[in-house]
Amino acid sequence: METREIHVAPDRFELSSGEALLVTELSSAIAVCLYNAAEEAGALLHLRCIVKSAKPADVTDTTLATELLLLDRCIQSLREQSPAARDMQARIIVHLADTPQARAAYDSVIKMVRHFLVDANVTLLPEDVATGQPRRLRFRPNMGWVHTHA
């Protein structure tokens, strides 16, 4: 049996239950992989984080509010799809542009995402942050399995 793949576009999320793989390519982006292995359900949120100036990084309140709203919708949709999924876990996977401005912008966004997840009673697993080539991400929520490669 062939495993179904669901592509997750930037600034979107997709839900999955069962055997489906959630896949995306991260280039100056953050992925939040949410799952509950006991319920075999999860979601992948793909947030772009592009720094557009050479000035010290300043992530606007509007940008953060938009990203946190999308994260909130993602969590709520997952809870609606799998109401028994109580013990959710999250893994944050990041591809950074190789600039000091990118690091500062990502640090701001990731800090807010972490706080939001903790407030939503989601257990955080270790983050995976890398620079260099864009990263391909394959996520199997029913097992909490995350695989990345350049």
C-alpha positions in Angstrom: 0.0 0.0 0.0 1.4 3.4 -1.0 1.5 6.1 1.7 -0.5 9.2 0.8 1.5 12.5 0.9 -0.1 15.8 1.7 1.9 18.9 0.6 1.8 21.8 3.1 2.2 25.2 1.4 3.8 28.2 3.1 1.6 30.1 5.6 -0.8 27.1 5.7 -1.4 24.0 7.8 -2.7 20.6 7.0 -4.2 17.9 9.3 -3.6 14.2 9.1 -4.8 11.1 10.7 -3.8 7.6 9.9 -0.8 6.8 7.6 -0.6 10.0 5.6 2.7 11.9 5.4 2.7 15.7 5.6 5.5 17.1 3.5 6.9 20.5 2.8 10.1 22.4 1.9 11.5 24.9 4.3 13.4 27.9 3.0 13.6 30.8 5.5 10.7 29.1 7.3 9.5 27.5 10.5 7.5 24.3 10.7 5.5 23.3 13.7 4.8 19.5 13.8 1.9 18.8 16.2 0.8 15.4 17.1 -0.8 13.0 19.5 0.6 9.5 18.8 -2.1 7.8 20.9 -4.9 9.2 18.7 -2.7 8.9 15.5 -3.5 12.5 14.5 -1.4 15.6 13.8 -0.9 18.7 11.9 2.0 20.5 10.1 2.1 24.3 10.1 4.5 26.0 7.7 5.3 29.6 8.5 7.5 31.7 6.2 9.9 34.1 8.0 11.6 36.3 5.4 13.7 39.2 6.5 13.4 42.0 4.0 15.9 44.6 5.2 19.5 44.9 6.3 18.5 46.8 9.4 18.4 45.0 12.8 15.6 42.6 12.6 12.2 43.8 13.8 9.3 41.4 13.5 6.1 43.5 13.5 3.2 42.9 15.8 1.0 42.3 12.7 3.3 39.5 11.5 3.4 37.9 14.9 -0.3 38.2 15.4 -1.0 36.6 12.0 1.4 33.7 12.7 -0.1 33.1 16.2 -3.6 33.2 14.8 -2.7 30.6 12.2 -1.1 28.5 15.0 -4.2 28.9 17.1 -6.4 27.8 14.1 -4.1 24.8 13.5 -4.4 23.6 17.2 -8.1 24.2 17.3 -8.7 22.3 14.0 -6.6 19.4 15.3 -8.5 19.3 18.6 -11.8 19.4 16.7 -10.7 16.5 14.4 -9.4 14.4 17.3 -11.2 15.5 20.5 -9.6 12.7 22.5 -6.1 14.0 21.6 -5.3 15.5 25.0 -1.5 15.0 25.3 -0.3 16.9 22.2 3.4 17.3 21.5 5.2 19.6 19.1 8.5 19.7 17.3 9.7 23.0 15.8 11.9 22.6 12.7 13.6 25.7 11.2 15.5 26.7 8.1 17.4 30.0 8.7 18.7 32.3 6.0 22.4 32.6 6.8 22.3 36.3 8.1 22.4 37.9 11.5 19.1 39.6 10.8 17.4 36.3 10.0 18.6 34.8 13.3 17.2 37.7 15.3 13.9 37.6 13.5 13.6 33.8 13.9 14.5 34.1 17.6 11.6 36.5 18.1 9.1 34.4 16.2 10.2 31.1 17.8 10.0 32.5 21.3 6.4 33.6 20.7 5.5 30.2 19.1 7.1 28.3 22.1 5.1 30.4 24.6 1.9 30.0 22.7 2.4 26.2 22.5 3.1 26.0 26.3 0.1 28.1 27.0 -2.0 25.7 24.9 -0.7 22.7 27.0 1.4 21.3 24.2 4.6 19.5 25.2 7.6 20.9 23.4 10.2 18.5 22.0 13.8 19.6 21.0 14.0 22.1 18.2 15.9 21.4 15.0 17.4 24.6 13.5 19.7 24.6 10.4 21.1 27.0 7.8 22.3 26.2 4.3 20.3 24.5 1.6 16.5 24.5 2.0 15.2 21.5 4.0 12.7 19.0 2.9 10.5 17.9 5.7 8.5 14.6 6.0 6.2 14.2 9.0 4.2 11.2 9.9 1.9 12.4 12.7 0.5 9.0 13.7 4.0 8.0 14.9 5.4 11.5 15.7 8.1 10.7 13.1 9.9 13.7 11.6 12.6 13.4 8.9 14.5 16.3 7.3 17.2 16.5 4.6 18.7 19.1 2.4 
